[in-house]
Amino acid sequence: MIEEGSIDDRDTFLHAVRDILSSYSGSQTMTPTYVSACALVEQISELEDELHCYQHELENVLPRERGRFIDEQCRMVQTLEQILSVPVTHMLPKFTPWVHSHRICLPFPTLFRC
């Protein structure tokens, strides 16, 4: 609950705090809303609560998510390693045996040096 009311125009501190809080709250009002000191304290308290929630998430939830992500990546790498570990004989290209390739080179000794 925001308690609205006028504040002293000379109180630059409260104006600055109000502007900062309104920028974080995402309010896009054309005219500035004047908020009492009690309402400012309440908004600051809400921001502190939100900060504590983020800190809790950073310390507790994100490490678990990070661990789960790393485990998933390791499983994917292991799966790819298994897929790529096909016996080498199946992957070798078919070469012409040396005896046959040597015969091919004989008619053209200057072009092909075997």
Number of C-alpha atoms within 10 A of each C-alpha: 6 13 13 13 10 9 14 9 9 8 9 11 9 18 18 11 16 20 15 11 16 16 11 9 11 8 11 9 8 6 6 12 17 20 18 17 16 12 16 18 12 15 18 14 12 12 15 12 12 12 12 12 12 13 12 12 12 12 11 11 12 12 12 12 11 11 11 12 12 12 12 12 12 12 12 12 12 12 12 11 11 10 9 10 9 10 8 8 7 8 8 8 7 7 7 9 8 10 8 9 12 14 11 13 14 13 10 11 10 9 9 11 9 13
